Amino acid sequence: MGLKGPVIIEIEGRETIEAAMVLGDMVLIGQTVLETLDLLVDCKNQRLVSNPENPERPVLRV
């Protein structure tokens, strides 16, 4: 267990490479992954959605 990486994370056709912490068999996606992939959390429908301002590809503003 502990910090592993790098790992490729692909969600909704968007991909990033991040370090990962392995603590068991449950997968939790952190805020930095969501920001990098430009995804938003739709709490009402319990899903991730593309940012409506950038539906075609992720845009990360620094």
PDBQT receptor file of N, H, CA, C and O in Angstrom, charges set to zero:
ATOM      1  N   MET A   1       0.833  -1.186   0.000  1.00  0.00    +0.000 N 
ATOM      2  CA  MET A   1       0.000   0.000   0.000  1.00  0.00    +0.000 C 
ATOM      3  C   MET A   1       0.874   1.245   0.000  1.00  0.00    +0.000 C 
ATOM      4  O   MET A   1       2.077   1.171   0.249  1.00  0.00    +0.000 OA
ATOM      5  N   GLY A   2       0.269   2.367  -0.277  1.00  0.00    +0.000 N 
ATOM      6  H   GLY A   2      -0.708   2.427  -0.479  1.00  0.00    +0.000 HD
ATOM      7  CA  GLY A   2       0.994   3.620  -0.304  1.00  0.00    +0.000 C 
ATOM      8  C   GLY A   2       0.921   4.274  -1.659  1.00  0.00    +0.000 C 
ATOM      9  O   GLY A   2       0.102   3.902  -2.499  1.00  0.00    +0.000 OA
ATOM     10  N   LEU A   3       1.791   5.261  -1.870  1.00  0.00    +0.000 N 
ATOM     11  H   LEU A   3       2.456   5.563  -1.187  1.00  0.00    +0.000 HD
ATOM     12  CA  LEU A   3       1.784   6.016  -3.116  1.00  0.00    +0.000 C 
ATOM     13  C   LEU A   3       2.322   5.170  -4.260  1.00  0.00    +0.000 C 
ATOM     14  O   LEU A   3       3.415   4.611  -4.171  1.00  0.00    +0.000 OA
ATOM     15  N   LYS A   4       1.558   5.082  -5.320  1.00  0.00    +0.000 N 
ATOM     16  H   LYS A   4       0.670   5.536  -5.393  1.00  0.00    +0.000 HD
ATOM     17  CA  LYS A   4       1.932   4.355  -6.533  1.00  0.00    +0.000 C 
ATOM     18  C   LYS A   4       1.844   5.320  -7.696  1.00  0.00    +0.000 C 
ATOM     19  O   LYS A   4       1.207   6.368  -7.586  1.00  0.00    +0.000 OA
ATOM     20  N   GLY A   5       2.449   4.996  -8.763  1.00  0.00    +0.000 N 
ATOM     21  H   GLY A   5       2.966   4.145  -8.852  1.00  0.00    +0.000 HD
ATOM     22  CA  GLY A   5       2.254   5.863  -9.910  1.00  0.00    +0.000 C 
ATOM     23  C   GLY A   5       3.420   5.772 -10.854  1.00  0.00    +0.000 C 
ATOM     24  O   GLY A   5       4.429   5.138 -10.545  1.00  0.00    +0.000 OA
ATOM     25  N   PRO A   6       3.296   6.378 -11.966  1.00  0.00    +0.000 N 
ATOM     26  CA  PRO A   6       2.084   7.040 -12.435  1.00  0.00    +0.000 C 
ATOM     27  C   PRO A   6       1.059   6.038 -12.964  1.00  0.00    +0.000 C 
ATOM     28  O   PRO A   6       1.416   4.951 -13.418  1.00  0.00    +0.000 OA
ATOM     29  N   VAL A   7      -0.203   6.413 -12.900  1.00  0.00    +0.000 N 
ATOM     30  H   VAL A   7      -0.492   7.296 -12.531  1.00  0.00    +0.000 HD
ATOM     31  CA  VAL A   7      -1.277   5.587 -13.450  1.00  0.00    +0.000 C 
ATOM     32  C   VAL A   7      -2.059   6.426 -14.461  1.00  0.00    +0.000 C 
ATOM     33  O   VAL A   7      -2.181   7.643 -14.318  1.00  0.00    +0.000 OA
ATOM     34  N   ILE A   8      -2.577   5.761 -15.471  1.00  0.00    +0.000 N 
ATOM     35  H   ILE A   8      -2.478   4.773 -15.588  1.00  0.00    +0.000 HD
ATOM     36  CA  ILE A   8      -3.415   6.430 -16.473  1.00  0.00    +0.000 C 
ATOM     37  C   ILE A   8      -4.858   6.339 -15.999  1.00  0.00    +0.000 C 
ATOM     38  O   ILE A   8      -5.360   5.257 -15.694  1.00  0.00    +0.000 OA
ATOM     39  N   ILE A   9      -5.515   7.492 -15.942  1.00  0.00    +0.000 N 
ATOM     40  H   ILE A   9      -5.108   8.371 -16.189  1.00  0.00    +0.000 HD
ATOM     41  CA  ILE A   9      -6.923   7.545 -15.526  1.00  0.00    +0.000 C 
ATOM     42  C   ILE A   9      -7.731   8.019 -16.723  1.00  0.00    +0.000 C 
ATOM     43  O   ILE A   9      -7.468   9.091 -17.268  1.00  0.00    +0.000 OA
ATOM     44  N   GLU A  10      -8.725   7.217 -17.140  1.00  0.00    +0.000 N 
ATOM     45  H   GLU A  10      -8.939   6.346 -16.698  1.00  0.00    +0.000 HD
ATOM     46  CA  GLU A  10      -9.593   7.585 -18.248  1.00  0.00    +0.000 C 
ATOM     47  C   GLU A  10     -11.038   7.580 -17.762  1.00  0.00    +0.000 C 
ATOM     48  O   GLU A  10     -11.533   6.575 -17.251  1.00  0.00    +0.000 OA
ATOM     49  N   ILE A  11     -11.704   8.718 -17.932  1.00  0.00    +0.000 N 
ATOM     50  H   ILE A  11     -11.302   9.534 -18.347  1.00  0.00    +0.000 HD
ATOM     51  CA  ILE A  11     -13.108   8.867 -17.546  1.00  0.00    +0.000 C 
ATOM     52  C   ILE A  11     -13.807   9.647 -18.650  1.00  0.00    +0.000 C 
ATOM     53  O   ILE A  11     -13.328  10.699 -19.074  1.00  0.00    +0.000 OA
ATOM     54  N   GLU A  12     -14.930   9.137 -19.110  1.00  0.00    +0.000 N 
ATOM     55  H   GLU A  12     -15.319   8.283 -18.766  1.00  0.00    +0.000 HD
ATOM     56  CA  GLU A  12     -15.735   9.822 -20.123  1.00  0.00    +0.000 C 
ATOM     57  C   GLU A  12     -14.914  10.195 -21.365  1.00  0.00    +0.000 C 
ATOM     58  O   GLU A  12     -15.123  11.256 -21.953  1.00  0.00    +0.000 OA
ATOM     59  N   GLY A  13     -13.983   9.324 -21.758  1.00  0.00    +0.000 N 
ATOM     60  H   GLY A  13     -13.813   8.462 -21.279  1.00  0.00    +0.000 HD
ATOM     61  CA  GLY A  13     -13.183   9.564 -22.948  1.00  0.00    +0.000 C 
ATOM     62  C   GLY A  13     -12.057  10.572 -22.761  1.00  0.00    +0.000 C 
ATOM     63  O   GLY A  13     -11.376  10.925 -23.723  1.00  0.00    +0.000 OA
ATOM     64  N   ARG A  14     -11.856  11.039 -21.527  1.00  0.00    +0.000 N 
ATOM     65  H   ARG A  14     -12.410  10.752 -20.745  1.00  0.00    +0.000 HD
ATOM     66  CA  ARG A  14     -10.782  11.981 -21.225  1.00  0.00    +0.000 C 
ATOM     67  C   ARG A  14      -9.730  11.257 -20.402  1.00  0.00    +0.000 C 
ATOM     68  O   ARG A  14     -10.060  10.405 -19.577  1.00  0.00    +0.000 OA
ATOM     69  N   GLU A  15      -8.472  11.591 -20.623  1.00  0.00    +0.000 N 
ATOM     70  H   GLU A  15      -8.204  12.283 -21.294  1.00  0.00    +0.000 HD
ATOM     71  CA  GLU A  15      -7.386  10.816 -20.025  1.00  0.00    +0.000 C 
ATOM     72  C   GLU A  15      -6.355  11.728 -19.380  1.00  0.00    +0.000 C 
ATOM     73  O   GLU A  15      -6.062  12.808 -19.892  1.00  0.00    +0.000 OA
ATOM     74  N   THR A  16      -5.802  11.283 -18.241  1.00  0.00    +0.000 N 
ATOM     75  H   THR A  16      -6.041  10.405 -17.825  1.00  0.00    +0.000 HD
ATOM     76  CA  THR A  16      -4.721  11.992 -17.563  1.00  0.00    +0.000 C 
ATOM     77  C   THR A  16      -3.809  10.975 -16.893  1.00  0.00    +0.000 C 
ATOM     78  O   THR A  16      -4.182   9.816 -16.712  1.00  0.00    +0.000 OA
ATOM     79  N   ILE A  17      -2.628  11.412 -16.533  1.00  0.00    +0.000 N 
ATOM     80  H   ILE A  17      -2.325  12.353 -16.680  1.00  0.00    +0.000 HD
ATOM     81  CA  ILE A  17      -1.691  10.571 -15.793  1.00  0.00    +0.000 C 
ATOM     82  C   ILE A  17      -1.482  11.205 -14.428  1.00  0.00    +0.000 C 
ATOM     83  O   ILE A  17      -1.162  12.390 -14.329  1.00  0.00    +0.000 OA
ATOM     84  N   GLU A  18      -1.662  10.419 -13.379  1.00  0.00    +0.000 N 
ATOM     85  H   GLU A  18      -1.922   9.456 -13.459  1.00  0.00    +0.000 HD
ATOM     86  CA  GLU A  18      -1.554  10.917 -12.008  1.00  0.00    +0.000 C 
ATOM     87  C   GLU A  18      -0.883   9.878 -11.134  1.00  0.00    +0.000 C 
ATOM     88  O   GLU A  18      -0.839   8.698 -11.485  1.00  0.00    +0.000 OA
ATOM     89  N   ALA A  19      -0.367  10.304 -10.012  1.00  0.00    +0.000 N 
ATOM     90  H   ALA A  19      -0.403  11.261  -9.727  1.00  0.00    +0.000 HD
ATOM     91  CA  ALA A  19       0.077   9.379  -8.976  1.00  0.00    +0.000 C 
ATOM     92  C   ALA A  19      -1.180   8.900  -8.249  1.00  0.00    +0.000 C 
ATOM     93  O   ALA A  19      -2.181   9.615  -8.205  1.00  0.00    +0.000 OA
ATOM     94  N   ALA A  20      -1.131   7.714  -7.690  1.00  0.00    +0.000 N 
ATOM     95  H   ALA A  20      -0.317   7.133  -7.726  1.00  0.00    +0.000 HD
ATOM     96  CA  ALA A  20      -2.307   7.161  -7.012  1.00  0.00    +0.000 C 
ATOM     97  C   ALA A  20      -1.906   6.613  -5.647  1.00  0.00    +0.000 C 
ATOM     98  O   ALA A  20      -0.794   6.113  -5.480  1.00  0.00    +0.000 OA
ATOM     99  N   MET A  21      -2.798   6.705  -4.683  1.00  0.00    +0.000 N 
ATOM    100  H   MET A  21      -3.702   7.111  -4.819  1.00  0.00    +0.000 HD
ATOM    101  CA  MET A  21      -2.592   6.126  -3.375  1.00  0.00    +0.000 C 
ATOM    102  C   MET A  21      -3.435   4.859  -3.295  1.00  0.00    +0.000 C 
ATOM    103  O   MET A  21      -4.649   4.912  -3.490  1.00  0.00    +0.000 OA
ATOM    104  N   VAL A  22      -2.812   3.734  -3.014  1.00  0.00    +0.000 N 
ATOM    105  H   VAL A  22      -1.825   3.691  -2.856  1.00  0.00    +0.000 HD
ATOM    106  CA  VAL A  22      -3.512   2.451  -2.936  1.00  0.00    +0.000 C 
ATOM    107  C   VAL A  22      -3.782   2.143  -1.463  1.00  0.00    +0.000 C 
ATOM    108  O   VAL A  22      -2.857   1.976  -0.668  1.00  0.00    +0.000 OA
ATOM    109  N   LEU A  23      -5.074   2.071  -1.117  1.00  0.00    +0.000 N 
ATOM    110  H   LEU A  23      -5.826   2.207  -1.762  1.00  0.00    +0.000 HD
ATOM    111  CA  LEU A  23      -5.479   1.823   0.259  1.00  0.00    +0.000 C 
ATOM    112  C   LEU A  23      -6.495   0.698   0.386  1.00  0.00    +0.000 C 
ATOM    113  O   LEU A  23      -6.997   0.458   1.484  1.00  0.00    +0.000 OA
ATOM    114  N   GLY A  24      -6.807   0.019  -0.671  1.00  0.00    +0.000 N 
ATOM    115  H   GLY A  24      -6.399   0.214  -1.563  1.00  0.00    +0.000 HD
ATOM    116  CA  GLY A  24      -7.803  -1.045  -0.647  1.00  0.00    +0.000 C 
ATOM    117  C   GLY A  24      -8.340  -1.271  -2.043  1.00  0.00    +0.000 C 
ATOM    118  O   GLY A  24      -7.651  -1.011  -3.029  1.00  0.00    +0.000 OA
ATOM    119  N   ASP A  25      -9.574  -1.754  -2.131  1.00  0.00    +0.000 N 
ATOM    120  H   ASP A  25     -10.133  -1.965  -1.329  1.00  0.00    +0.000 HD
ATOM    121  CA  ASP A  25     -10.133  -2.058  -3.447  1.00  0.00    +0.000 C 
ATOM    122  C   ASP A  25     -11.187  -1.055  -3.909  1.00  0.00    +0.000 C 
ATOM    123  O   ASP A  25     -11.796  -1.258  -4.959  1.00  0.00    +0.000 OA
ATOM    124  N   MET A  26     -11.420   0.026  -3.153  1.00  0.00    +0.000 N 
ATOM    125  H   MET A  26     -10.925   0.191  -2.300  1.00  0.00    +0.000 HD
ATOM    126  CA  MET A  26     -12.382   1.047  -3.554  1.00  0.00    +0.000 C 
ATOM    127  C   MET A  26     -11.649   2.160  -4.305  1.00  0.00    +0.000 C 
ATOM    128  O   MET A  26     -10.557   2.564  -3.905  1.00  0.00    +0.000 OA
ATOM    129  N   VAL A  27     -12.244   2.653  -5.382  1.00  0.00    +0.000 N 
ATOM    130  H   VAL A  27     -13.131   2.326  -5.707  1.00  0.00    +0.000 HD
ATOM    131  CA  VAL A  27     -11.642   3.723  -6.170  1.00  0.00    +0.000 C 
ATOM    132  C   VAL A  27     -12.318   5.040  -5.821  1.00  0.00    +0.000 C 
ATOM    133  O   VAL A  27     -13.540   5.161  -5.908  1.00  0.00    +0.000 OA
ATOM    134  N   LEU A  28     -11.519   6.023  -5.428  1.00  0.00    +0.000 N 
ATOM    135  H   LEU A  28     -10.526   5.925  -5.358  1.00  0.00    +0.000 HD
ATOM    136  CA  LEU A  28     -12.007   7.373  -5.161  1.00  0.00    +0.000 C 
ATOM    137  C   LEU A  28     -11.271   8.327  -6.084  1.00  0.00    +0.000 C 
ATOM    138  O   LEU A  28     -10.043   8.291  -6.168  1.00  0.00    +0.000 OA
ATOM    139  N   ILE A  29     -12.005   9.169  -6.768  1.00  0.00    +0.000 N 
ATOM    140  H   ILE A  29     -13.002   9.198  -6.699  1.00  0.00    +0.000 HD
ATOM    141  CA  ILE A  29     -11.414  10.140  -7.677  1.00  0.00    +0.000 C 
ATOM    142  C   ILE A  29     -11.314  11.470  -6.941  1.00  0.00    +0.000 C 
ATOM    143  O   ILE A  29     -12.305  11.965  -6.404  1.00  0.00    +0.000 OA
ATOM    144  N   GLY A  30     -10.116  12.046  -6.918  1.00  0.00    +0.000 N 
ATOM    145  H   GLY A  30      -9.311  11.644  -7.354  1.00  0.00    +0.000 HD
ATOM    146  CA  GLY A  30      -9.889  13.296  -6.214  1.00  0.00    +0.000 C 
ATOM    147  C   GLY A  30     -10.169  14.523  -7.055  1.00  0.00    +0.000 C 
ATOM    148  O   GLY A  30     -10.401  14.436  -8.261  1.00  0.00    +0.000 OA
ATOM    149  N   GLN A  31     -10.142  15.663  -6.397  1.00  0.00    +0.000 N 
ATOM    150  H   GLN A  31      -9.953  15.734  -5.417  1.00  0.00    +0.000 HD
ATOM    151  CA  GLN A  31     -10.434  16.941  -7.042  1.00  0.00    +0.000 C 
ATOM    152  C   GLN A  31      -9.442  17.271  -8.148  1.00  0.00    +0.000 C 
ATOM    153  O   GLN A  31      -9.833  17.827  -9.174  1.00  0.00    +0.000 OA
ATOM    154  N   THR A  32      -8.165  16.940  -7.960  1.00  0.00    +0.000 N 
ATOM    155  H   THR A  32      -7.848  16.489  -7.126  1.00  0.00    +0.000 HD
ATOM    156  CA  THR A  32      -7.190  17.289  -8.997  1.00  0.00    +0.000 C 
ATOM    157  C   THR A  32      -7.458  16.528 -10.295  1.00  0.00    +0.000 C 
ATOM    158  O   THR A  32      -7.263  17.071 -11.383  1.00  0.00    +0.000 OA
ATOM    159  N   VAL A  33      -7.902  15.276 -10.188  1.00  0.00    +0.000 N 
ATOM    160  H   VAL A  33      -8.060  14.835  -9.305  1.00  0.00    +0.000 HD
ATOM    161  CA  VAL A  33      -8.245  14.502 -11.388  1.00  0.00    +0.000 C 
ATOM    162  C   VAL A  33      -9.456  15.128 -12.079  1.00  0.00    +0.000 C 
ATOM    163  O   VAL A  33      -9.463  15.281 -13.301  1.00  0.00    +0.000 OA
ATOM    164  N   LEU A  34     -10.474  15.487 -11.307  1.00  0.00    +0.000 N 
ATOM    165  H   LEU A  34     -10.469  15.362 -10.315  1.00  0.00    +0.000 HD
ATOM    166  CA  LEU A  34     -11.664  16.109 -11.894  1.00  0.00    +0.000 C 
ATOM    167  C   LEU A  34     -11.313  17.432 -12.577  1.00  0.00    +0.000 C 
ATOM    168  O   LEU A  34     -11.821  17.728 -13.659  1.00  0.00    +0.000 OA
ATOM    169  N   GLU A  35     -10.444  18.227 -11.945  1.00  0.00    +0.000 N 
ATOM    170  H   GLU A  35     -10.032  17.987 -11.067  1.00  0.00    +0.000 HD
ATOM    171  CA  GLU A  35     -10.050  19.499 -12.549  1.00  0.00    +0.000 C 
ATOM    172  C   GLU A  35      -9.237  19.284 -13.815  1.00  0.00    +0.000 C 
ATOM    173  O   GLU A  35      -9.456  19.969 -14.814  1.00  0.00    +0.000 OA
ATOM    174  N   THR A  36      -8.305  18.347 -13.787  1.00  0.00    +0.000 N 
ATOM    175  H   THR A  36      -8.127  17.791 -12.976  1.00  0.00    +0.000 HD
ATOM    176  CA  THR A  36      -7.465  18.075 -14.957  1.00  0.00    +0.000 C 
ATOM    177  C   THR A  36      -8.304  17.590 -16.134  1.00  0.00    +0.000 C 
ATOM    178  O   THR A  36      -8.056  17.975 -17.276  1.00  0.00    +0.000 OA
ATOM    179  N   LEU A  37      -9.297  16.745 -15.858  1.00  0.00    +0.000 N 
ATOM    180  H   LEU A  37      -9.499  16.432 -14.930  1.00  0.00    +0.000 HD
ATOM    181  CA  LEU A  37     -10.160  16.210 -16.918  1.00  0.00    +0.000 C 
ATOM    182  C   LEU A  37     -11.317  17.149 -17.250  1.00  0.00    +0.000 C 
ATOM    183  O   LEU A  37     -12.084  16.884 -18.176  1.00  0.00    +0.000 OA
ATOM    184  N   ASP A  38     -11.448  18.249 -16.496  1.00  0.00    +0.000 N 
ATOM    185  H   ASP A  38     -10.825  18.464 -15.744  1.00  0.00    +0.000 HD
ATOM    186  CA  ASP A  38     -12.512  19.239 -16.701  1.00  0.00    +0.000 C 
ATOM    187  C   ASP A  38     -13.897  18.586 -16.597  1.00  0.00    +0.000 C 
ATOM    188  O   ASP A  38     -14.771  18.795 -17.438  1.00  0.00    +0.000 OA
ATOM    189  N   LEU A  39     -14.064  17.787 -15.532  1.00  0.00    +0.000 N 
ATOM    190  H   LEU A  39     -13.354  17.617 -14.849  1.00  0.00    +0.000 HD
ATOM    191  CA  LEU A  39     -15.340  17.126 -15.270  1.00  0.00    +0.000 C 
ATOM    192  C   LEU A  39     -16.003  17.743 -14.048  1.00  0.00    +0.000 C 
ATOM    193  O   LEU A  39     -15.327  18.217 -13.135  1.00  0.00    +0.000 OA
ATOM    194  N   LEU A  40     -17.322  17.732 -14.040  1.00  0.00    +0.000 N 
ATOM    195  H   LEU A  40     -17.871  17.346 -14.782  1.00  0.00    +0.000 HD
ATOM    196  CA  LEU A  40     -18.108  18.245 -12.921  1.00  0.00    +0.000 C 
ATOM    197  C   LEU A  40     -18.927  17.107 -12.319  1.00  0.00    +0.000 C 
ATOM    198  O   LEU A  40     -19.270  16.146 -13.007  1.00  0.00    +0.000 OA
ATOM    199  N   VAL A  41     -19.233  17.225 -11.038  1.00  0.00    +0.000 N 
ATOM    200  H   VAL A  41     -18.955  18.006 -10.479  1.00  0.00    +0.000 HD
ATOM    201  CA  VAL A  41     -20.045  16.226 -10.352  1.00  0.00    +0.000 C 
ATOM    202  C   VAL A  41     -21.506  16.653 -10.412  1.00  0.00    +0.000 C 
ATOM    203  O   VAL A  41     -21.859  17.747  -9.971  1.00  0.00    +0.000 OA
ATOM    204  N   ASP A  42     -22.347  15.789 -10.956  1.00  0.00    +0.000 N 
ATOM    205  H   ASP A  42     -22.060  14.901 -11.314  1.00  0.00    +0.000 HD
ATOM    206  CA  ASP A  42     -23.797  15.980 -10.974  1.00  0.00    +0.000 C 
ATOM    207  C   ASP A  42     -24.343  15.175  -9.799  1.00  0.00    +0.000 C 
ATOM    208  O   ASP A  42     -24.653  13.992  -9.934  1.00  0.00    +0.000 OA
ATOM    209  N   CYS A  43     -24.456  15.835  -8.640  1.00  0.00    +0.000 N 
ATOM    210  H   CYS A  43     -24.204  16.797  -8.531  1.00  0.00    +0.000 HD
ATOM    211  CA  CYS A  43     -24.866  15.139  -7.411  1.00  0.00    +0.000 C 
ATOM    212  C   CYS A  43     -26.282  14.580  -7.515  1.00  0.00    +0.000 C 
ATOM    213  O   CYS A  43     -26.550  13.478  -7.035  1.00  0.00    +0.000 OA
ATOM    214  N   LYS A  44     -27.181  15.326  -8.134  1.00  0.00    +0.000 N 
ATOM    215  H   LYS A  44     -26.963  16.221  -8.524  1.00  0.00    +0.000 HD
ATOM    216  CA  LYS A  44     -28.578  14.902  -8.239  1.00  0.00    +0.000 C 
ATOM    217  C   LYS A  44     -28.707  13.566  -8.968  1.00  0.00    +0.000 C 
ATOM    218  O   LYS A  44     -29.469  12.694  -8.549  1.00  0.00    +0.000 OA
ATOM    219  N   ASN A  45     -27.958  13.410 -10.062  1.00  0.00    +0.000 N 
ATOM    220  H   ASN A  45     -27.339  14.119 -10.402  1.00  0.00    +0.000 HD
ATOM    221  CA  ASN A  45     -28.029  12.190 -10.867  1.00  0.00    +0.000 C 
ATOM    222  C   ASN A  45     -26.885  11.222 -10.587  1.00  0.00    +0.000 C 
ATOM    223  O   ASN A  45     -26.784  10.179 -11.233  1.00  0.00    +0.000 OA
ATOM    224  N   GLN A  46     -26.025  11.556  -9.634  1.00  0.00    +0.000 N 
ATOM    225  H   GLN A  46     -26.106  12.404  -9.109  1.00  0.00    +0.000 HD
ATOM    226  CA  GLN A  46     -24.905  10.714  -9.211  1.00  0.00    +0.000 C 
ATOM    227  C   GLN A  46     -24.042  10.263 -10.385  1.00  0.00    +0.000 C 
ATOM    228  O   GLN A  46     -23.876   9.071 -10.644  1.00  0.00    +0.000 OA
ATOM    229  N   ARG A  47     -23.491  11.273 -11.095  1.00  0.00    +0.000 N 
ATOM    230  H   ARG A  47     -23.625  12.241 -10.884  1.00  0.00    +0.000 HD
ATOM    231  CA  ARG A  47     -22.638  10.974 -12.239  1.00  0.00    +0.000 C 
ATOM    232  C   ARG A  47     -21.667  12.128 -12.464  1.00  0.00    +0.000 C 
ATOM    233  O   ARG A  47     -21.808  13.205 -11.884  1.00  0.00    +0.000 OA
ATOM    234  N   LEU A  48     -20.683  11.877 -13.316  1.00  0.00    +0.000 N 
ATOM    235  H   LEU A  48     -20.568  11.003 -13.787  1.00  0.00    +0.000 HD
ATOM    236  CA  LEU A  48     -19.764  12.915 -13.748  1.00  0.00    +0.000 C 
ATOM    237  C   LEU A  48     -20.193  13.399 -15.123  1.00  0.00    +0.000 C 
ATOM    238  O   LEU A  48     -20.638  12.607 -15.954  1.00  0.00    +0.000 OA
ATOM    239  N   VAL A  49     -20.060  14.699 -15.363  1.00  0.00    +0.000 N 
ATOM    240  H   VAL A  49     -19.699  15.342 -14.688  1.00  0.00    +0.000 HD
ATOM    241  CA  VAL A  49     -20.428  15.268 -16.655  1.00  0.00    +0.000 C 
ATOM    242  C   VAL A  49     -19.303  16.181 -17.136  1.00  0.00    +0.000 C 
ATOM    243  O   VAL A  49     -18.570  16.761 -16.335  1.00  0.00    +0.000 OA
ATOM    244  N   SER A  50     -19.183  16.297 -18.442  1.00  0.00    +0.000 N 
ATOM    245  H   SER A  50     -19.779  15.826 -19.093  1.00  0.00    +0.000 HD
ATOM    246  CA  SER A  50     -18.213  17.224 -19.024  1.00  0.00    +0.000 C 
ATOM    247  C   SER A  50     -18.622  18.647 -18.696  1.00  0.00    +0.000 C 
ATOM    248  O   SER A  50     -19.809  18.964 -18.619  1.00  0.00    +0.000 OA
ATOM    249  N   ASN A  51     -17.641  19.490 -18.506  1.00  0.00    +0.000 N 
ATOM    250  H   ASN A  51     -16.676  19.233 -18.568  1.00  0.00    +0.000 HD
ATOM    251  CA  ASN A  51     -17.906  20.903 -18.268  1.00  0.00    +0.000 C 
ATOM    252  C   ASN A  51     -18.659  21.458 -19.477  1.00  0.00    +0.000 C 
ATOM    253  O   ASN A  51     -18.156  21.367 -20.596  1.00  0.00    +0.000 OA
ATOM    254  N   PRO A  52     -19.853  22.033 -19.284  1.00  0.00    +0.000 N 
ATOM    255  CA  PRO A  52     -20.626  22.530 -20.428  1.00  0.00    +0.000 C 
ATOM    256  C   PRO A  52     -19.912  23.636 -21.204  1.00  0.00    +0.000 C 
ATOM    257  O   PRO A  52     -20.222  23.868 -22.373  1.00  0.00    +0.000 OA
ATOM    258  N   GLU A  53     -18.965  24.316 -20.571  1.00  0.00    +0.000 N 
ATOM    259  H   GLU A  53     -18.714  24.128 -19.621  1.00  0.00    +0.000 HD
ATOM    260  CA  GLU A  53     -18.211  25.349 -21.276  1.00  0.00    +0.000 C 
ATOM    261  C   GLU A  53     -17.183  24.738 -22.228  1.00  0.00    +0.000 C 
ATOM    262  O   GLU A  53     -16.743  25.399 -23.169  1.00  0.00    +0.000 OA
ATOM    263  N   ASN A  54     -16.796  23.476 -21.988  1.00  0.00    +0.000 N 
ATOM    264  H   ASN A  54     -17.154  22.940 -21.224  1.00  0.00    +0.000 HD
ATOM    265  CA  ASN A  54     -15.809  22.785 -22.812  1.00  0.00    +0.000 C 
ATOM    266  C   ASN A  54     -16.238  21.341 -23.049  1.00  0.00    +0.000 C 
ATOM    267  O   ASN A  54     -15.566  20.421 -22.582  1.00  0.00    +0.000 OA
ATOM    268  N   PRO A  55     -17.333  21.122 -23.756  1.00  0.00    +0.000 N 
ATOM    269  CA  PRO A  55     -17.861  19.756 -23.885  1.00  0.00    +0.000 C 
ATOM    270  C   PRO A  55     -17.017  18.826 -24.748  1.00  0.00    +0.000 C 
ATOM    271  O   PRO A  55     -17.096  17.608 -24.587  1.00  0.00    +0.000 OA
ATOM    272  N   GLU A  56     -16.214  19.364 -25.656  1.00  0.00    +0.000 N 
ATOM    273  H   GLU A  56     -16.149  20.354 -25.787  1.00  0.00    +0.000 HD
ATOM    274  CA  GLU A  56     -15.463  18.530 -26.599  1.00  0.00    +0.000 C 
ATOM    275  C   GLU A  56     -14.155  17.997 -26.040  1.00  0.00    +0.000 C 
ATOM    276  O   GLU A  56     -13.746  16.885 -26.375  1.00  0.00    +0.000 OA
ATOM    277  N   ARG A  57     -13.481  18.792 -25.176  1.00  0.00    +0.000 N 
ATOM    278  H   ARG A  57     -13.813  19.695 -24.904  1.00  0.00    +0.000 HD
ATOM    279  CA  ARG A  57     -12.169  18.391 -24.652  1.00  0.00    +0.000 C 
ATOM    280  C   ARG A  57     -11.926  19.117 -23.327  1.00  0.00    +0.000 C 
ATOM    281  O   ARG A  57     -12.518  20.164 -23.066  1.00  0.00    +0.000 OA
ATOM    282  N   PRO A  58     -11.056  18.554 -22.501  1.00  0.00    +0.000 N 
ATOM    283  CA  PRO A  58     -10.754  19.212 -21.233  1.00  0.00    +0.000 C 
ATOM    284  C   PRO A  58      -9.938  20.484 -21.433  1.00  0.00    +0.000 C 
ATOM    285  O   PRO A  58      -9.065  20.541 -22.300  1.00  0.00    +0.000 OA
ATOM    286  N   VAL A  59     -10.222  21.488 -20.638  1.00  0.00    +0.000 N 
ATOM    287  H   VAL A  59     -10.931  21.442 -19.934  1.00  0.00    +0.000 HD
ATOM    288  CA  VAL A  59      -9.463  22.733 -20.631  1.00  0.00    +0.000 C 
ATOM    289  C   VAL A  59      -9.074  22.996 -19.188  1.00  0.00    +0.000 C 
ATOM    290  O   VAL A  59      -9.935  23.111 -18.317  1.00  0.00    +0.000 OA
ATOM    291  N   LEU A  60      -7.765  23.091 -18.936  1.00  0.00    +0.000 N 
ATOM    292  H   LEU A  60      -7.065  22.997 -19.644  1.00  0.00    +0.000 HD
ATOM    293  CA  LEU A  60      -7.265  23.350 -17.584  1.00  0.00    +0.000 C 
ATOM    294  C   LEU A  60      -6.688  24.758 -17.556  1.00  0.00    +0.000 C 
ATOM    295  O   LEU A  60      -5.771  25.082 -18.312  1.00  0.00    +0.000 OA
ATOM    296  N   ARG A  61      -7.229  25.579 -16.686  1.00  0.00    +0.000 N 
ATOM    297  H   ARG A  61      -7.973  25.316 -16.072  1.00  0.00    +0.000 HD
ATOM    298  CA  ARG A  61      -6.724  26.956 -16.545  1.00  0.00    +0.000 C 
ATOM    299  C   ARG A  61      -5.814  27.011 -15.330  1.00  0.00    +0.000 C 
ATOM    300  O   ARG A  61      -6.172  26.546 -14.249  1.00  0.00    +0.000 OA
ATOM    301  N   VAL A  62      -4.641  27.580 -15.519  1.00  0.00    +0.000 N 
ATOM    302  H   VAL A  62      -4.350  27.958 -16.398  1.00  0.00    +0.000 HD
ATOM    303  CA  VAL A  62      -3.666  27.684 -14.433  1.00  0.00    +0.000 C 
ATOM    304  C   VAL A  62      -3.648  29.086 -13.905  1.00  0.00    +0.000 C 
ATOM    305  O   VAL A  62      -2.892  29.388 -12.982  1.00  0.00    +0.000 OA
TER     306      VAL A  62
